[in-house]
Amino acid sequence: MVVMGSSVSTGCSTAISRKTALLFAFPMWNPKLFKSCSDERIGLTLEIVMETLYCAKKYIVLRLVQRYRDFVLAHASVNANVPGLWFILQKSQTLDEQNLKCMALRLLCIRAPVVLNEDGFLEAPEELIRAVLAMDELCVPSENLVYQAARRWAVRNSGGQDHSAEFRVKLHGLIGCVRLPLIEPSDIASGISKVCR
């Protein structure tokens, strides 16, 4: 139980709006809860929930940690937009939340053709990109899409130069995630296809 005015409450309150007491009144999180709580009146967003999850973990408020985990899982299953999934994946990596990370990876794999063309993909850190591209569950129509995405990420993260030494280093870090025997050599030689831009 969180006592209002305690250091835990103060830490959590900074991440939440004035309606903090409303969050603690919910007995269980369910998928419909996010839609009813995420409007402007309360100001509850995924970003606030993840920051509050961090506070709850830091101050070892286990029941609150579990409620926020459940909330994020419910949000992801109801509102599974790709930028939100990238956010959940990055924050779960930071917070060492393995269940949330696995859930976000699964949902990103299901939506792979969209995910690989999103700006969130190009802005994600290399270790998360490797984690997504290396998954066997990645649902792509062609391995060429994975190669093109890895190449686009390397170009974007090497200053836009696709023949620089930095580009080669970045692409080399990702190329192990691509099943090259499944790609036509002409597709590899042609560079980034216009379809995947």
Sequence and secondary structure as in RCSB ss.txt:
>XXXX:A:sequence
MVVMGSSVSTGCSTAISRKTALLFAFPMWNPKLFKSCSDERIGLTLEIVMETLYCAKKYIVLRLVQRYRDFVLAH
ASVNANVPGLWFILQKSQTLDEQNLKCMALRLLCIRAPVVLNEDGFLEAPEELIRAVLAMDELCVPSENLVYQAA
RRWAVRNSGGQDHSAEFRVKLHGLIGCVRLPLIEPSDIASGISKVCR
>XXXX:A:secstr
   TTSHHHHHHHHHS TTHHHHHH SS  HHHHHHHSSTTT   HHHHHHHHHHHHHTT HHHHHHHHHHHHHH
HHHS  HHHHHHHHHHHHHHT HHHHHHHHHHHHHTHHHHTTSHHHHHS HHHHHHHHT TT   S HHHHHHHH
HHHHHHTTTT TTSHHHHHHHHHHHTTS GGGS HHHHHT S STT 
